[in-house]
Amino acid sequence: MKAQYTPDEYVAELQRQTTQAASLVEGLGVALLNWQPMAGKSWSVGQCLDHLTRTNTISLDAMRAAVEENRDQLEPRTKDLQPSGPVTRFYVKFSEPPPKMKIPAPKKIAPPSQLSEDVLTKFAAMQNCLVEFLRQYGGADLGDVKYKNSLVTNFRLTIDTGLVILAVHNRRHLWQAEQVRKNPSFPRG
């Protein structure tokens, strides 16, 4: 998939992901939303969406704080959103679905075992917050503004890199949620 976006392309990708999430939960009641494959060793559709909401919320809060701290230094955007440096480019490529490796989620972004039907509403609202952030700051060069990634200690990313990682991370877990729905053991009807 894509690892470089204009701000408008990024917004379109977020909107596509929100539509995909809505189709994944369509017709699912609470029980099916929380159904986990592999006898509970893999996440449910609801847990995938909750995890994305938690991750994106924490990341966006840190990005907003970095923009506020650097507001007087923001320059006009001259290039697309893209990951900076070979390590983050590799990570983005490596993270595209299907996953090449299972990476355990830190506790602060791990979903609870049971979720209510409002998980899609919360995910869609968070996606909308990301869209609004891009609409507000997409014209600024965020490829030089770094934020503290509170999910990985002592690691700072550029906001452009972080945004690309969020899009890829969303795709990864939406793909995972699709696999739950496709699971032969998934309760039907």
CYANA upper distance limits for C-alpha pairs under 8 A (distance plus 0.5 A):
  1 MET  CA     96 GLU  CA      7.60
  3 ALA  CA     82 GLN  CA      6.71
  3 ALA  CA     83 PRO  CA      7.85
  3 ALA  CA     92 VAL  CA      7.60
  3 ALA  CA     93 LYS  CA      8.25
  3 ALA  CA    164 VAL  CA      6.86
  3 ALA  CA    168 VAL  CA      8.41
  4 GLN  CA     80 ASP  CA      6.73
  4 GLN  CA     81 LEU  CA      6.03
  4 GLN  CA     82 GLN  CA      5.12
  4 GLN  CA     83 PRO  CA      8.07
  4 GLN  CA    164 VAL  CA      7.84
  5 TYR  CA      9 GLU  CA      5.94
  5 TYR  CA     10 TYR  CA      6.00
  5 TYR  CA     80 ASP  CA      5.87
  5 TYR  CA     81 LEU  CA      5.59
  5 TYR  CA     82 GLN  CA      7.21
  6 THR  CA     10 TYR  CA      6.70
  6 THR  CA     79 LYS  CA      8.37
  6 THR  CA     80 ASP  CA      5.32
  6 THR  CA     81 LEU  CA      6.57
  7 PRO  CA     11 VAL  CA      6.79
  7 PRO  CA     80 ASP  CA      7.73
  7 PRO  CA     81 LEU  CA      7.50
  7 PRO  CA    134 LEU  CA      6.96
  7 PRO  CA    135 ARG  CA      8.25
  7 PRO  CA    138 GLY  CA      5.93
  7 PRO  CA    139 GLY  CA      8.10
  8 ASP  CA     12 ALA  CA      6.72
  9 GLU  CA     13 GLU  CA      6.68
 10 TYR  CA     14 LEU  CA      6.82
 11 VAL  CA     15 GLN  CA      6.76
 11 VAL  CA    131 VAL  CA      6.06
 11 VAL  CA    134 LEU  CA      7.66
 12 ALA  CA     16 ARG  CA      6.60
 13 GLU  CA     17 GLN  CA      6.67
 13 GLU  CA    167 ALA  CA      8.03
 14 LEU  CA     18 THR  CA      6.78
 14 LEU  CA    127 GLN  CA      6.83
 14 LEU  CA    130 LEU  CA      8.43
 14 LEU  CA    131 VAL  CA      7.62
 14 LEU  CA    167 ALA  CA      7.64
 15 GLN  CA     19 THR  CA      6.81
 15 GLN  CA    127 GLN  CA      8.05
 16 ARG  CA     20 GLN  CA      6.66
 17 GLN  CA     21 ALA  CA      6.62
 17 GLN  CA    170 ASN  CA      7.89
 17 GLN  CA    171 ARG  CA      7.82
 17 GLN  CA    174 LEU  CA      8.27
 18 THR  CA     22 ALA  CA      6.75
 18 THR  CA    123 PHE  CA      8.17
 18 THR  CA    124 ALA  CA      6.33
 18 THR  CA    127 GLN  CA      7.45
 19 THR  CA     23 SER  CA      6.85
 20 GLN  CA     24 LEU  CA      6.80
 20 GLN  CA    174 LEU  CA      8.06
 21 ALA  CA     25 VAL  CA      7.00
 21 ALA  CA     49 LEU  CA      8.17
 21 ALA  CA    120 LEU  CA      7.62
 21 ALA  CA    174 LEU  CA      7.26
 22 ALA  CA     26 GLU  CA      6.54
 22 ALA  CA    120 LEU  CA      7.24
 24 LEU  CA     45 VAL  CA      7.99
 24 LEU  CA    177 ALA  CA      7.70
 24 LEU  CA    178 GLU  CA      7.19
 24 LEU  CA    181 ARG  CA      8.02
 25 VAL  CA     33 LEU  CA      7.39
 25 VAL  CA     45 VAL  CA      7.82
 25 VAL  CA     46 GLY  CA      8.45
 25 VAL  CA    120 LEU  CA      7.89
 28 LEU  CA     32 LEU  CA      5.93
 28 LEU  CA     33 LEU  CA      6.15
 29 GLY  CA     33 LEU  CA      6.52
 29 GLY  CA    117 GLU  CA      7.51
 30 VAL  CA     34 ASN  CA      6.69
 30 VAL  CA    115 LEU  CA      7.85
 30 VAL  CA    116 SER  CA      6.55
 30 VAL  CA    117 GLU  CA      6.33
 31 ALA  CA     35 TRP  CA      6.66
 32 LEU  CA    187 PRO  CA      7.78
 33 LEU  CA     44 SER  CA      7.02
 33 LEU  CA     45 VAL  CA      6.10
 33 LEU  CA     46 GLY  CA      5.65
 33 LEU  CA    115 LEU  CA      8.13
 33 LEU  CA    117 GLU  CA      7.95
 34 ASN  CA     44 SER  CA      5.72
 34 ASN  CA     45 VAL  CA      7.14
 34 ASN  CA     46 GLY  CA      6.28
 34 ASN  CA     47 GLN  CA      7.70
 34 ASN  CA    113 SER  CA      8.09
 34 ASN  CA    114 GLN  CA      6.52
 34 ASN  CA    115 LEU  CA      7.02
 35 TRP  CA     40 GLY  CA      8.44
 35 TRP  CA     44 SER  CA      5.82
 35 TRP  CA     45 VAL  CA      7.97
 35 TRP  CA    186 PHE  CA      8.04
 36 GLN  CA     40 GLY  CA      5.34
 36 GLN  CA     41 LYS  CA      7.70
 36 GLN  CA     42 SER  CA      6.39
 36 GLN  CA     43 TRP  CA      6.02
 36 GLN  CA     44 SER  CA      4.99
 36 GLN  CA     45 VAL  CA      8.38
 36 GLN  CA    180 VAL  CA      7.91
 37 PRO  CA     41 LYS  CA      7.25
 37 PRO  CA     42 SER  CA      6.08
 37 PRO  CA     43 TRP  CA      7.63
 37 PRO  CA     44 SER  CA      7.63
 37 PRO  CA    180 VAL  CA      7.10
 37 PRO  CA    183 ASN  CA      7.91
 37 PRO  CA    185 SER  CA      8.01
 37 PRO  CA    186 PHE  CA      8.03
 38 MET  CA     42 SER  CA      6.53
 43 TRP  CA     47 GLN  CA      6.09
 43 TRP  CA     48 CYS  CA      6.78
 43 TRP  CA    177 ALA  CA      8.44
 44 SER  CA     48 CYS  CA      6.79
 44 SER  CA    177 ALA  CA      7.28
 44 SER  CA    180 VAL  CA      7.14
 45 VAL  CA     49 LEU  CA      7.04
 45 VAL  CA    176 GLN  CA      8.38
 45 VAL  CA    177 ALA  CA      5.15
 45 VAL  CA    178 GLU  CA      8.19
 45 VAL  CA    180 VAL  CA      7.04
 45 VAL  CA    181 ARG  CA      8.15
 46 GLY  CA     50 ASP  CA      6.60
 46 GLY  CA    115 LEU  CA      6.84
 46 GLY  CA    119 VAL  CA      6.83
 46 GLY  CA    120 LEU  CA      8.36
 47 GLN  CA     51 HIS  CA      6.45
 47 GLN  CA    111 PRO  CA      5.89
 47 GLN  CA    112 PRO  CA      7.60
 47 GLN  CA    113 SER  CA      7.88
 47 GLN  CA    114 GLN  CA      8.37
 47 GLN  CA    115 LEU  CA      7.70
 48 CYS  CA     52 LEU  CA      6.88
 48 CYS  CA    111 PRO  CA      8.18
 48 CYS  CA    173 HIS  CA      6.18
 48 CYS  CA    174 LEU  CA      7.50
 48 CYS  CA    176 GLN  CA      7.83
 48 CYS  CA    177 ALA  CA      6.69
 49 LEU  CA     53 THR  CA      6.71
 49 LEU  CA    119 VAL  CA      7.11
 49 LEU  CA    120 LEU  CA      7.43
 49 LEU  CA    123 PHE  CA      6.75
 49 LEU  CA    173 HIS  CA      8.02
 49 LEU  CA    174 LEU  CA      8.05
 50 ASP  CA     54 ARG  CA      6.68
 50 ASP  CA    111 PRO  CA      6.34
 50 ASP  CA    119 VAL  CA      6.66
 50 ASP  CA    122 LYS  CA      8.42
 50 ASP  CA    123 PHE  CA      7.44
 51 HIS  CA     55 THR  CA      6.60
 51 HIS  CA    109 ILE  CA      6.18
 51 HIS  CA    110 ALA  CA      6.39
 51 HIS  CA    111 PRO  CA      5.84
 52 LEU  CA     56 ASN  CA      6.41
 52 LEU  CA    123 PHE  CA      7.73
 52 LEU  CA    169 HIS  CA      8.21
 52 LEU  CA    170 ASN  CA      6.83
 52 LEU  CA    173 HIS  CA      7.95
 53 THR  CA     57 THR  CA      6.50
 53 THR  CA    122 LYS  CA      7.37
 53 THR  CA    123 PHE  CA      5.65
 53 THR  CA    126 MET  CA      6.67
 54 ARG  CA     58 ILE  CA      6.84
 54 ARG  CA    108 LYS  CA      8.36
 54 ARG  CA    109 ILE  CA      5.85
 55 THR  CA     59 SER  CA      6.67
 55 THR  CA    109 ILE  CA      6.22
 56 ASN  CA     60 LEU  CA      6.33
 56 ASN  CA    126 MET  CA      7.56
 56 ASN  CA    166 LEU  CA      7.26
 57 THR  CA     61 ASP  CA      6.61
 57 THR  CA    126 MET  CA      7.24
 58 ILE  CA     62 ALA  CA      6.97
 58 ILE  CA    150 SER  CA      8.00
 59 SER  CA     63 MET  CA      6.73
 59 SER  CA    149 ASN  CA      7.34
 59 SER  CA    150 SER  CA      8.04
 59 SER  CA    162 GLY  CA      8.15
 60 LEU  CA     64 ARG  CA      6.54
 60 LEU  CA    130 LEU  CA      7.64
 61 ASP  CA     65 ALA  CA      6.80
 62 ALA  CA     66 ALA  CA      6.81
 62 ALA  CA    147 TYR  CA      6.63
 62 ALA  CA    148 LYS  CA      7.00
 62 ALA  CA    149 ASN  CA      7.52
 62 ALA  CA    150 SER  CA      8.17
 63 MET  CA     67 VAL  CA      6.77
 63 MET  CA    147 TYR  CA      6.26
 63 MET  CA    159 ILE  CA      6.69
 64 ARG  CA     68 GLU  CA      6.70
 65 ALA  CA     69 GLU  CA      6.71
 65 ALA  CA    147 TYR  CA      8.30
 66 ALA  CA     70 ASN  CA      6.69
 66 ALA  CA    145 VAL  CA      7.50
 66 ALA  CA    146 LYS  CA      7.22
 66 ALA  CA    147 TYR  CA      5.86
 67 VAL  CA     71 ARG  CA      5.94
 67 VAL  CA    145 VAL  CA      7.70
 70 ASN  CA     74 LEU  CA      7.02
 70 ASN  CA    145 VAL  CA      7.85
 74 LEU  CA    140 ALA  CA      6.55
 74 LEU  CA    141 ASP  CA      6.95
 74 LEU  CA    142 LEU  CA      8.12
 75 GLU  CA    140 ALA  CA      6.12
 75 GLU  CA    141 ASP  CA      5.97
 76 PRO  CA    139 GLY  CA      6.42
 76 PRO  CA    140 ALA  CA      4.98
 76 PRO  CA    141 ASP  CA      5.87
 77 ARG  CA    138 GLY  CA      8.00
 77 ARG  CA    139 GLY  CA      5.74
 77 ARG  CA    140 ALA  CA      5.06
 77 ARG  CA    141 ASP  CA      4.46
 77 ARG  CA    142 LEU  CA      7.91
 78 THR  CA    141 ASP  CA      7.23
 79 LYS  CA    141 ASP  CA      8.15
 81 LEU  CA    142 LEU  CA      8.41
 81 LEU  CA    143 GLY  CA      7.56
 81 LEU  CA    160 ASP  CA      5.53
 81 LEU  CA    161 THR  CA      7.72
 81 LEU  CA    163 LEU  CA      8.25
 81 LEU  CA    164 VAL  CA      7.56
 82 GLN  CA    143 GLY  CA      8.13
 82 GLN  CA    160 ASP  CA      6.27
 82 GLN  CA    161 THR  CA      6.26
 82 GLN  CA    164 VAL  CA      6.84
 83 PRO  CA     88 THR  CA      6.44
 83 PRO  CA     89 ARG  CA      6.09
 83 PRO  CA     92 VAL  CA      8.24
 83 PRO  CA    158 THR  CA      8.37
 83 PRO  CA    160 ASP  CA      6.83
 83 PRO  CA    161 THR  CA      4.49
 83 PRO  CA    162 GLY  CA      8.05
 83 PRO  CA    164 VAL  CA      6.98
 83 PRO  CA    165 ILE  CA      8.30
 84 SER  CA     88 THR  CA      6.83
 84 SER  CA     89 ARG  CA      7.28
 84 SER  CA    143 GLY  CA      7.98
 84 SER  CA    158 THR  CA      7.76
 84 SER  CA    160 ASP  CA      8.44
 84 SER  CA    161 THR  CA      6.51
 85 GLY  CA     89 ARG  CA      6.77
 86 PRO  CA     90 PHE  CA      6.51
 87 VAL  CA     91 TYR  CA      6.69
 88 THR  CA     92 VAL  CA      6.58
 88 THR  CA    161 THR  CA      7.86
 89 ARG  CA     93 LYS  CA      6.77
 90 PHE  CA     94 PHE  CA      6.41
 91 TYR  CA     95 SER  CA      6.44
 92 VAL  CA     96 GLU  CA      7.12
 92 VAL  CA    164 VAL  CA      8.13
 92 VAL  CA    165 ILE  CA      6.60
 92 VAL  CA    168 VAL  CA      7.14
 94 PHE  CA     99 PRO  CA      8.10
 94 PHE  CA    100 LYS  CA      7.37
 95 SER  CA     99 PRO  CA      6.62
 95 SER  CA    100 LYS  CA      7.79
 95 SER  CA    168 VAL  CA      7.11
 95 SER  CA    169 HIS  CA      7.42
 95 SER  CA    172 ARG  CA      7.37
 96 GLU  CA    168 VAL  CA      6.38
 96 GLU  CA    169 HIS  CA      8.01
 96 GLU  CA    171 ARG  CA      7.51
 96 GLU  CA    172 ARG  CA      6.38
 97 PRO  CA    171 ARG  CA      7.23
 97 PRO  CA    172 ARG  CA      5.34
 97 PRO  CA    175 TRP  CA      6.98
 98 PRO  CA    172 ARG  CA      7.31
 98 PRO  CA    175 TRP  CA      7.62
 99 PRO  CA    172 ARG  CA      7.28
105 ALA  CA    109 ILE  CA      6.86
105 ALA  CA    110 ALA  CA      6.15
106 PRO  CA    110 ALA  CA      6.71
106 PRO  CA    151 LEU  CA      7.66
115 LEU  CA    119 VAL  CA      7.35
118 ASP  CA    122 LYS  CA      6.79
119 VAL  CA    123 PHE  CA      6.68
120 LEU  CA    124 ALA  CA      6.49
121 THR  CA    125 ALA  CA      6.58
122 LYS  CA    126 MET  CA      6.72
123 PHE  CA    127 GLN  CA      6.71
124 ALA  CA    128 ASN  CA      6.65
125 ALA  CA    129 CYS  CA      6.82
126 MET  CA    130 LEU  CA      6.95
127 GLN  CA    131 VAL  CA      6.81
128 ASN  CA    132 GLU  CA      6.65
129 CYS  CA    133 PHE  CA      6.65
130 LEU  CA    134 LEU  CA      6.78
131 VAL  CA    135 ARG  CA      6.65
132 GLU  CA    136 GLN  CA      6.55
133 PHE  CA    137 TYR  CA      6.46
133 PHE  CA    138 GLY  CA      7.92
134 LEU  CA    138 GLY  CA      4.97
135 ARG  CA    139 GLY  CA      8.38
138 GLY  CA    142 LEU  CA      8.31
141 ASP  CA    145 VAL  CA      8.22
142 LEU  CA    146 LYS  CA      8.49
142 LEU  CA    158 THR  CA      7.28
142 LEU  CA    159 ILE  CA      5.93
142 LEU  CA    160 ASP  CA      6.01
143 GLY  CA    158 THR  CA      5.97
143 GLY  CA    159 ILE  CA      6.61
143 GLY  CA    160 ASP  CA      5.49
143 GLY  CA    161 THR  CA      7.66
144 ASP  CA    158 THR  CA      6.44
144 ASP  CA    159 ILE  CA      8.16
145 VAL  CA    158 THR  CA      5.79
145 VAL  CA    159 ILE  CA      6.48
146 LYS  CA    156 ARG  CA      6.50
146 LYS  CA    157 LEU  CA      5.67
146 LYS  CA    158 THR  CA      4.58
146 LYS  CA    159 ILE  CA      6.39
147 TYR  CA    156 ARG  CA      5.95
147 TYR  CA    157 LEU  CA      6.15
147 TYR  CA    158 THR  CA      6.73
147 TYR  CA    159 ILE  CA      7.04
148 LYS  CA    154 ASN  CA      7.81
148 LYS  CA    155 PHE  CA      6.79
148 LYS  CA    156 ARG  CA      5.15
148 LYS  CA    157 LEU  CA      7.26
149 ASN  CA    153 THR  CA      7.51
149 ASN  CA    154 ASN  CA      8.03
149 ASN  CA    155 PHE  CA      6.29
149 ASN  CA    156 ARG  CA      6.06
149 ASN  CA    157 LEU  CA      7.19
150 SER  CA    155 PHE  CA      8.42
157 LEU  CA    161 THR  CA      6.74
157 LEU  CA    162 GLY  CA      6.68
158 THR  CA    162 GLY  CA      6.74
159 ILE  CA    163 LEU  CA      6.58
160 ASP  CA    164 VAL  CA      6.82
161 THR  CA    165 ILE  CA      6.68
162 GLY  CA    166 LEU  CA      6.68
163 LEU  CA    167 ALA  CA      6.92
164 VAL  CA    168 VAL  CA      6.85
165 ILE  CA    169 HIS  CA      6.41
166 LEU  CA    170 ASN  CA      6.49
167 ALA  CA    171 ARG  CA      6.84
168 VAL  CA    172 ARG  CA      6.67
169 HIS  CA    173 HIS  CA      6.92
170 ASN  CA    174 LEU  CA      6.50
171 ARG  CA    175 TRP  CA      6.46
172 ARG  CA    176 GLN  CA      6.84
173 HIS  CA    177 ALA  CA      6.61
174 LEU  CA    178 GLU  CA      6.74
175 TRP  CA    179 GLN  CA      6.88
176 GLN  CA    180 VAL  CA      7.03
177 ALA  CA    181 ARG  CA      7.06
178 GLU  CA    182 LYS  CA      6.74
179 GLN  CA    183 ASN  CA      6.48
180 VAL  CA    186 PHE  CA      7.48
181 ARG  CA    186 PHE  CA      6.75
182 LYS  CA    186 PHE  CA      7.58
